[in-house]
Amino acid sequence: MSSPTPGESPAVPPGPLARPEVETLTAYSAPLEGRRGLLRLDFNENTVGPSPQVVEAIRAIPADHYAIYPEYDGLREAVAASLGGRGLTPAHIGLFNGVDGAIHAIFHAFGAPGDRLLTTSPTFGYYTPCARMQGMVIEAIPYRLPAYDFPFEAIRAALDAPGSAKGAPRILLICNPNTPTGTRLAPERILELAAAAPQTLVVVDELYEAFTGDSVLPPLLAPGPNPDPFAVAPNLLVLRSLAKTAGLAGLRIGFAIGAPALVERVSRVCGPYDINSFAVTAALAALADQAYVDAYVAEVLRARDGLLGQLRQARVRHHAAGGNYLLLWPRRPAAAVEADLRQAGILVRSMAGKPLIDGSLRVSLGSREQMGRFWQAYRRIDGLG
């Protein structure tokens, strides 16, 4: 073993290596630091904060309760009640540390080396690292230009190949509406895909459903002959959150809704206390104030209509289909516009390098006042006069 030259620090051993899948993994890029105090139009969060009832409920937590492990009694019941419909029980509801935690658990429970993940492109970036850390093979089918339509026939064909060398997909993951394209797929088509591939776990990420109403739950929860609403779709799992509408992104609370046996399998790979007590208290208060959430969603949709009118009038290339966000293509380089907007106190997210939408900016939608502030700054920065 050679000695280091004078003045040179000895080499530090790398330590134990992780699994090969992890060693080659690039972690998902989470929101940057330093976002507080700015207009947050970059990660599709609620832009005004939660209901006052949520704040009051958290402030009312006794100090001695901080020392007690969380208790979850009543939260699953509250989620089921908020979704309405027939036959939904607490056993249909999985609780997770944010929907990110649910996605990670799904891949941990169902993904194995060589298994296939079938999804679309571009879509939520966290799906890919979750699949790769399990050694899965990813088949991402592009949305169809020019309108970013869902590639239904291609997805259906990929599901109908159980006898091929690839094997049937282990997981089909659909973000509906999709981020970042806003693409919407009718619930009936999703149920058709689930029925066509009973051995495939079909996961529907409905984080932005409140802004469009395109949920698979109402058809399942409608009156019918079977007491279990998921009896016709035992391979379907629906993801929901209180981050985008109720303003609880910082508290990390998410739900998975599906057949009890499926929910129980995913929950096996989670810790016993993954959700903290503050998130439980906040979630219960938020679910009890649906009027607040409805008012916020209505305000965002009004702001969306106003901004779309301004974009059309100024002839700015844009795309808006669903969710609380839209894409626009600035005249100047997107990175420069993004940086100048940050200097003006406004955060947006560049889509640089993403297939089909490279060169665009994704802009989250907030209140009418907030979008007015954005538009005033954007017009100046991009030279629209």
C-alpha positions as CSV (number, residue, x, y, z in Angstrom):
1,M,0.0,0.0,0.0
2,S,1.6,3.3,-1.1
3,S,1.8,6.2,1.3
4,P,0.2,9.6,0.4
5,T,2.7,12.2,-0.8
6,P,3.6,15.0,1.6
7,G,0.7,17.5,2.0
8,E,-1.8,15.1,0.4
9,S,-4.8,13.8,2.5
10,P,-5.1,10.0,2.7
11,A,-7.8,8.5,0.5
12,V,-11.1,7.9,2.4
13,P,-12.6,4.5,1.9
14,P,-16.0,4.6,0.2
15,G,-17.7,2.6,2.9
16,P,-20.3,-0.2,2.2
17,L,-21.9,0.0,-1.2
18,A,-25.7,-0.1,-1.5
19,R,-27.5,-2.5,-3.8
20,P,-26.5,-2.2,-7.5
21,E,-29.9,-0.6,-8.3
22,V,-29.3,2.1,-5.7
23,E,-25.6,2.7,-6.6
24,T,-26.7,3.6,-10.2
25,L,-29.8,5.6,-9.1
26,T,-30.2,9.4,-9.5
27,A,-32.4,10.6,-6.6
28,Y,-35.6,12.5,-7.4
29,S,-35.0,16.3,-7.3
30,A,-37.2,17.7,-4.6
31,P,-38.1,21.4,-4.2
32,L,-35.2,23.7,-3.6
33,E,-34.6,25.4,-0.3
34,G,-35.3,29.1,0.3
35,R,-38.8,29.1,-1.2
36,R,-40.6,30.7,1.8
37,G,-41.6,34.3,1.3
38,L,-41.8,33.9,-2.5
39,L,-44.9,33.4,-4.7
40,R,-44.7,29.6,-5.1
41,L,-45.9,28.7,-8.6
42,D,-43.3,25.9,-9.1
43,F,-44.6,22.7,-7.3
44,N,-48.4,22.9,-7.7
45,E,-49.0,23.5,-3.9
46,N,-51.9,25.3,-2.4
47,T,-50.7,28.9,-2.5
48,V,-52.7,30.4,0.4
49,G,-52.5,27.9,3.3
50,P,-54.9,25.6,5.0
51,S,-58.3,26.3,6.6
52,P,-58.2,28.3,9.9
53,Q,-59.8,25.3,11.5
54,V,-56.6,23.3,10.7
55,V,-54.4,25.9,12.4
56,E,-56.7,26.0,15.4
57,A,-56.7,22.3,15.7
58,I,-52.9,22.1,15.7
59,R,-52.5,24.8,18.2
60,A,-54.9,23.0,20.5
61,I,-52.7,19.9,20.7
62,P,-51.6,19.6,24.4
63,A,-47.9,19.7,25.0
64,D,-47.8,16.3,26.7
65,H,-49.3,14.7,23.5
66,Y,-46.0,15.5,21.7
67,A,-44.5,12.6,23.8
68,I,-47.1,10.1,22.7
69,Y,-46.8,7.9,19.6
70,P,-49.5,8.9,17.0
71,E,-52.9,7.3,17.1
72,Y,-54.9,6.9,13.9
73,D,-58.4,5.9,15.1
74,G,-61.0,7.8,13.2
75,L,-58.8,9.1,10.3
76,R,-59.6,6.2,7.9
77,E,-63.3,6.6,8.8
78,A,-63.1,10.4,8.1
79,V,-61.5,9.8,4.7
80,A,-64.1,7.2,3.7
81,A,-66.9,9.5,4.8
82,S,-65.4,12.4,2.8
83,L,-65.4,10.3,-0.3
84,G,-69.0,9.3,0.1
85,G,-70.7,6.5,-1.8
86,R,-71.7,3.0,-0.9
87,G,-69.6,0.3,0.7
88,L,-66.4,2.2,1.5
89,T,-65.0,1.2,4.8
90,P,-61.9,2.0,6.8
91,A,-60.3,-1.1,5.5
92,H,-60.4,0.4,2.0
93,I,-58.2,3.3,3.1
94,G,-54.4,3.2,3.5
95,L,-52.6,6.1,5.3
96,F,-49.1,7.2,4.2
97,N,-46.5,9.8,4.9
98,G,-47.6,11.8,1.8
99,V,-48.5,10.2,-1.5
100,D,-44.7,10.0,-2.1
101,G,-44.7,7.5,0.7
102,A,-47.6,5.6,-0.8
103,I,-45.8,5.4,-4.2
104,H,-42.6,4.2,-2.6
105,A,-44.5,1.5,-0.6
106,I,-46.3,0.3,-3.7
107,F,-43.0,-0.3,-5.6
108,H,-41.5,-1.8,-2.5
109,A,-44.4,-4.2,-2.1
110,F,-44.9,-5.1,-5.7
111,G,-41.8,-4.4,-7.7
112,A,-39.0,-6.9,-8.2
113,P,-35.9,-7.0,-10.5
114,G,-37.0,-7.5,-14.1
115,D,-40.7,-6.6,-13.5
116,R,-42.2,-4.0,-15.8
117,L,-43.5,-0.6,-14.9
118,L,-45.8,0.7,-17.6
119,T,-46.5,4.4,-17.6
120,T,-46.6,7.6,-19.8
121,S,-44.0,10.2,-20.7
122,P,-43.6,12.9,-19.5
123,T,-45.1,12.3,-16.1
124,F,-44.4,12.7,-12.3
125,G,-40.6,12.3,-11.9
126,Y,-40.8,10.2,-8.7
127,Y,-42.2,7.1,-10.4
128,T,-38.9,6.4,-12.2
129,P,-36.5,6.3,-9.2
130,C,-39.0,4.2,-7.3
131,A,-39.1,1.7,-10.1
132,R,-35.3,1.7,-10.6
133,M,-34.5,1.1,-7.0
134,Q,-36.4,-2.1,-7.3
135,G,-34.6,-3.1,-10.5
136,M,-37.7,-2.8,-12.6
137,V,-37.8,-2.3,-16.4
138,I,-39.6,1.0,-17.3
139,E,-41.8,1.3,-20.4
140,A,-42.9,4.9,-20.7
141,I,-45.2,5.6,-23.7
142,P,-45.2,9.2,-24.9
143,Y,-48.3,11.3,-24.9
144,R,-49.6,12.0,-28.4
145,L,-48.9,15.4,-30.0
146,P,-50.0,18.0,-30.7
147,A,-52.5,18.0,-27.8
148,Y,-50.7,15.6,-25.4
149,D,-53.5,13.1,-25.7
150,F,-53.3,10.0,-23.6
151,P,-51.8,7.1,-25.6
152,F,-54.7,4.7,-24.8
153,E,-54.3,2.2,-27.6
154,A,-50.5,1.9,-27.1
155,I,-51.1,1.4,-23.3
156,R,-53.8,-1.2,-24.0
157,A,-51.5,-3.0,-26.5
158,A,-48.7,-3.1,-23.9
159,L,-51.1,-4.6,-21.3
160,D,-52.2,-7.3,-23.8
161,A,-48.8,-8.9,-24.1
162,P,-48.7,-11.4,-21.2
163,G,-47.2,-14.1,-23.5
164,S,-44.4,-11.9,-24.8
165,A,-40.8,-12.1,-23.8
166,K,-41.3,-9.0,-21.7
167,G,-44.2,-10.5,-19.7
168,A,-47.2,-8.6,-18.5
169,P,-46.5,-5.3,-16.7
170,R,-46.4,-5.7,-13.0
171,I,-47.6,-2.1,-12.4
172,L,-49.5,0.4,-14.6
173,L,-49.2,3.9,-13.2
174,I,-51.4,6.7,-14.5
175,C,-51.3,10.2,-13.3
176,N,-54.8,11.7,-14.0
177,P,-54.8,14.6,-14.6
178,N,-51.2,14.2,-15.6
179,T,-48.4,16.4,-14.3
180,P,-46.9,18.2,-16.2
181,T,-49.1,18.0,-19.3
182,G,-52.5,18.2,-17.6
183,T,-53.7,15.3,-19.8
184,R,-57.0,13.9,-18.7
185,L,-58.3,10.3,-19.2
186,A,-62.0,9.5,-18.7
187,P,-62.6,7.3,-15.6
188,E,-64.3,4.7,-17.7
189,R,-61.2,4.2,-19.8
190,I,-59.1,3.6,-16.7
191,L,-61.5,1.0,-15.5
192,E,-61.4,-0.6,-18.9
193,L,-57.6,-0.9,-18.6
194,A,-57.9,-2.4,-15.1
195,A,-60.4,-5.0,-16.3
196,A,-58.2,-5.9,-19.3
197,A,-55.2,-6.7,-17.1
198,P,-56.3,-8.4,-13.9
199,Q,-52.8,-9.5,-13.0
200,T,-51.4,-5.9,-13.3
201,L,-51.6,-3.5,-10.4
202,V,-53.2,-0.4,-11.8
203,V,-52.3,2.7,-9.8
204,V,-54.2,6.0,-10.5
205,D,-52.5,9.1,-9.1
206,E,-55.4,11.5,-8.5
207,L,-53.6,14.3,-6.7
208,Y,-55.1,16.9,-9.0
209,E,-58.5,15.4,-9.5
210,A,-60.3,18.1,-7.5
211,F,-59.6,20.6,-10.3
212,T,-61.2,18.4,-13.0
213,G,-63.5,15.8,-11.4
214,D,-62.0,13.0,-13.4
215,S,-62.0,10.3,-10.7
216,V,-62.5,6.6,-10.9
217,L,-64.2,6.5,-7.5
218,P,-67.7,7.8,-8.4
219,P,-68.4,5.0,-10.9
220,L,-67.1,2.4,-8.3
221,L,-69.1,3.9,-5.5
222,A,-72.4,4.2,-7.4
223,P,-75.2,1.9,-6.2
224,G,-74.7,-1.7,-7.4
225,P,-75.3,-5.4,-6.6
226,N,-71.9,-5.9,-4.9
227,P,-71.4,-4.6,-1.3
228,D,-67.7,-4.0,-2.0
229,P,-67.2,-1.2,-4.5
230,F,-63.8,-2.6,-5.5
231,A,-65.1,-6.1,-6.2
232,V,-65.1,-5.2,-10.0
233,A,-61.5,-3.8,-9.8
234,P,-59.5,-5.6,-7.1
235,N,-56.3,-4.6,-8.9
236,L,-57.0,-0.9,-8.8
237,L,-55.4,1.5,-6.3
238,V,-56.3,5.2,-6.2
239,L,-54.0,7.8,-4.6
240,R,-55.3,11.0,-3.0
241,S,-53.7,13.8,-1.0
242,L,-54.5,16.9,1.0
243,A,-51.4,18.8,-0.3
244,K,-52.8,20.4,-3.4
245,T,-56.2,21.6,-2.2
246,A,-56.3,21.6,1.6
247,G,-52.8,23.1,2.0
248,L,-51.1,20.4,4.0
249,A,-48.1,19.7,1.8
250,G,-45.7,20.5,4.7
251,L,-47.4,17.9,7.0
252,R,-47.1,15.0,4.6
253,I,-50.4,13.1,4.6
254,G,-51.6,10.9,1.7
255,F,-54.1,8.1,1.1
256,A,-54.5,5.0,-1.0
257,I,-58.0,3.7,-1.7
258,G,-58.6,0.2,-3.0
259,A,-59.7,-3.3,-2.1
260,P,-58.9,-4.1,1.5
261,A,-56.5,-7.0,0.6
262,L,-54.6,-4.7,-1.7
263,V,-54.3,-1.8,0.8
264,E,-53.2,-4.3,3.5
265,R,-50.4,-5.6,1.3
266,V,-49.0,-2.2,0.5
267,S,-49.3,-1.2,4.2
268,R,-47.1,-4.2,5.2
269,V,-43.9,-2.5,4.0
270,C,-44.6,0.8,6.0
271,G,-43.5,1.6,9.5
272,P,-46.0,1.6,12.4
273,Y,-45.8,5.3,13.0
274,D,-45.0,6.8,9.6
275,I,-47.6,9.6,9.9
276,N,-47.0,12.1,12.7
277,S,-49.7,13.3,15.2
278,F,-49.7,16.8,13.7
279,A,-50.6,15.5,10.3
280,V,-53.4,13.3,11.7
281,T,-54.9,16.3,13.6
282,A,-54.6,18.6,10.5
283,A,-56.1,16.0,8.2
284,L,-59.1,15.5,10.4
285,A,-59.7,19.2,10.6
286,A,-59.2,19.7,6.9
287,L,-61.7,16.9,6.0
288,A,-64.2,18.5,8.3
289,D,-64.0,21.8,6.4
290,Q,-64.8,20.8,2.8
291,A,-66.3,24.2,2.2
292,Y,-62.8,25.8,2.5
293,V,-61.3,23.4,0.0
294,D,-64.2,23.9,-2.4
295,A,-63.8,27.7,-2.2
296,Y,-60.1,27.4,-2.9
297,V,-60.5,25.1,-5.9
298,A,-63.2,27.5,-7.3
299,E,-60.8,30.5,-6.9
300,V,-58.0,28.6,-8.7
301,L,-60.3,27.8,-11.6
302,R,-61.4,31.4,-11.9
303,A,-57.8,32.5,-11.9
304,R,-57.0,29.9,-14.5
305,D,-59.7,31.2,-16.9
306,G,-58.4,34.8,-16.4
307,L,-54.8,33.9,-17.1
308,L,-55.7,31.8,-20.2
309,G,-57.5,34.8,-21.6
310,Q,-54.4,36.9,-21.2
311,L,-52.2,34.3,-22.7
312,R,-54.4,34.0,-25.7
313,Q,-54.6,37.7,-26.2
314,A,-50.8,38.1,-26.0
315,R,-50.4,35.1,-28.4
316,V,-48.2,33.2,-25.9
317,R,-47.9,29.5,-26.8
318,H,-49.4,27.5,-23.9
319,H,-51.1,24.3,-23.0
320,A,-53.7,23.9,-20.2
321,A,-55.8,20.8,-19.9
322,G,-56.3,19.8,-16.2
323,G,-54.8,20.3,-12.8
324,N,-53.8,23.5,-11.0
325,Y,-51.0,24.3,-13.5
326,L,-50.3,25.0,-17.1
327,L,-47.4,25.0,-19.5
328,L,-46.2,28.0,-21.4
329,W,-43.3,28.6,-23.9
330,P,-41.6,32.0,-23.4
331,R,-40.0,33.9,-26.3
332,R,-36.7,34.1,-24.4
333,P,-34.8,31.1,-23.2
334,A,-36.9,29.4,-20.5
335,A,-34.0,29.2,-18.0
336,A,-33.4,33.0,-18.3
337,V,-37.1,33.7,-17.8
338,E,-37.3,31.4,-14.8
339,A,-34.3,33.1,-13.2
340,D,-35.7,36.6,-13.8
341,L,-39.0,35.6,-12.3
342,R,-37.2,34.4,-9.2
343,Q,-35.5,37.7,-8.9
344,A,-39.0,39.2,-9.0
345,G,-40.0,37.0,-6.1
346,I,-42.0,34.4,-8.3
347,L,-41.1,30.7,-8.6
348,V,-42.0,28.7,-11.7
349,R,-40.4,25.4,-12.9
350,S,-38.5,24.9,-16.1
351,M,-39.3,21.7,-18.0
352,A,-35.8,21.7,-19.6
353,G,-34.9,18.2,-20.8
354,K,-38.3,16.7,-20.4
355,P,-39.6,14.9,-23.5
356,L,-42.2,16.7,-25.6
357,I,-42.2,19.8,-23.5
358,D,-38.5,20.9,-23.4
359,G,-38.3,24.7,-23.5
360,S,-41.5,25.3,-21.6
361,L,-42.2,26.5,-18.1
362,R,-44.8,24.9,-15.8
363,V,-46.7,27.5,-13.9
364,S,-48.8,26.5,-10.9
365,L,-52.1,28.4,-10.4
366,G,-53.1,30.3,-7.3
367,S,-55.6,33.0,-6.6
368,R,-56.6,35.7,-9.1
369,E,-54.5,38.3,-7.2
370,Q,-51.5,36.0,-7.3
371,M,-51.9,35.2,-11.0
372,G,-52.3,38.9,-11.7
373,R,-48.9,39.5,-10.0
374,F,-47.4,36.7,-12.1
375,W,-48.8,38.0,-15.4
376,Q,-47.6,41.5,-14.7
377,A,-44.0,40.3,-14.1
378,Y,-44.1,37.8,-16.9
379,R,-45.1,40.4,-19.5
380,R,-42.2,42.6,-18.5
381,I,-39.6,39.8,-18.3
382,D,-40.5,38.1,-21.6
383,G,-40.9,41.4,-23.5
384,L,-44.6,41.2,-24.2
385,G,-45.0,45.0,-23.7
